[in-house]
Amino acid sequence: MRNLITIILILISTISIGQNIDQFSDKKLICQQINTAIEYLKNDKTLKVRKIKLDPFLRDGWNYDSFAPDYISFKLQIPKEEVFTKNSEKINKIYNEITNSNIKSGKILELSCLRKRKKPNAVISKIDTETMLIEVTDKRLGKEGASGKLYLFIFDNSTIKKVLDKGWIE
């Protein structure tokens, strides 16, 4: 019985991860977006870290809830203020998608532009092909008292349309 349950769980997780891979089938575009975002970060004078070392895993929607109103506003093409005043099924659906992202880590797909690094200080998360979230820490990831910045990049193909950022402290 335990073996059957284990097999079912493996099949379910394989199916859900497979769906994410299909969503991000244009690996070249994702790598272009990553490179464009890294160039932006290198030129950001407010960021204390000068050398960005990316974690090789692409997260699925992790930390998007930090920018929930901004993301919903972008997706529905409505002013950010209307996100709080309207009670809409579309708003609720998008909000639930970003707050219920269960995959906190794990390899979703292999990208040639992401390679394994010692002591990474940045994590990438994607939910769709037009946005990307990058979290950069001043100290090594996971350390108590760590701080850094979250960046939400909004792209038009590989060109940055808009960047939103927020500081954070653990």
N, C-alpha and C positions, 0 to 999 in steps of 0.2 A: 504494500500500500504506500509506504514512504517513497519507494522508487517511482511509482506512478505520479505522485504529487510532485516530486522533484523534476521529472520529465516534463510535466505540464508547465511548471514555473519556468523552466529553461525555454520551452517553446514560446511562451507568452513574452518573455523578455527579449528573445531573438526577433520576434515579429515587431515589437515596438521599436527596437533599435534599428531594424531594417527600414521602417518607415522614415526615421530621421535621416538615414543615409540617402534615401530617394529625394527627400526635400532639399538636400544640399548636394545634388549631383554635379553641379558646376564647380568642381574643385579649383579650377584655374581662377575663376571669379573670386572665390573665397580667399585664395592666396593673394590676389591683387588687393582685396579689401584689407587683409591683415597687413600687408606691406604699406599701404597708404596710411592706415591707422598708426602704425609704428613710426612712420615719418612724422606724422602729426605730433605724437607723444614726444619724440626727440626734440621737437621745436617748441614744446610747451614749457615756458619759463617758470610756471607755478609748480611743476612737478619736480620733486626733490631728487628723484632717481634719474640718472642719465643713461644707464645701460639697461635696456629692457630685455629680460630673459623670460620668454614665454613658456608656460607649462605646455607639454605636447598634447594634452587632452582638450578636446573641444566640448564644453558643457552645453547642455540643452536647456536654455531658458533660465539658467541659474542667475539669480540676483536681478533679474529684469523687474521684479516687483519694486525695487528701489526707484525705478523710473515709471511706475505704472501709469500715472496720469499723462505723462509726456508721450509714452508709447501708444496708449489708447488714442490720444489726440492725433498723433501722426497716422495711425492705422485707419482711423475713421474720417480723417481730414476735417476735424472740428476743432474749435478753440479749446485750449486746455481747461478753461473755466467751465465749459459746458459738460465736461466729463463728470464733474461733481453734482451738477444740477439735473442732468437727464437721468431717467431710470429707463434704460434701454436693454433689450436682450443682447444686442451686439456688444455693448459696453461690458455687460456682465460676462458674456462668453469670453471676450478677450482677457478680461481681468482674471477670470478663473483659469484660463490657459497659462498665464504667466505666474500666478501664485501657486498653482498645483504642479509645477514642473518638478518631477521626482528625481530626474537624473542629475545628481549633484556632481558626479565625476564619472569618468569612464570614457573609453575611446569610442567615439561615435563614427569617425572616419579618419583615415590616414591622409595627411596632407604633406606634400613635399616641402612646404614652407615652414612646417612645425617639426622640430627635431628635439629629442630628449636633451635637457639641460640640467646641470647640477644647480641646485638651489634657485629654482625659478622665482621671479618676483612679480609675475603677471599671469592672469588667468583670462581665457577667452570664453565667452558664452554667445550662442546664437539661437535665435528662435525662428528666423526667416532669412531670406536672401538679401533683404534690404537694410537690416540692422545688425549691429554687433556690439556686445558689451565687453569692455576690457577693465579688469580690476588690477591696479598696480599698487604694490605695497612698498612702503619705505623700508620695512624690515622683512625678513624672511617670512613667507606664508605660514600662518598657523601659530606664530609666536604671540604670547600674551602681551598686550600693550602695543601690538602692531597698528599701524595706521597707513593710510594711503588715499587713493582716489579711484572712483568709479567713472568710467567714460561710456556714454551711449553714443555710438556713431550711427548716423543715418546716411545711407548711401544711395546714389543714383548710379547703378552698376558699380564701378570701382572709384567713383568720384564722391568725396564727402560733401553732403548737402548741409548737414548740421551736426554739431557735437554738443552734448550735454554732459556736465560733470558734477560730481558731488564728492566731498571729502568723507572719510570714515575713520573711526577709531574702534578697535576691538576691546 
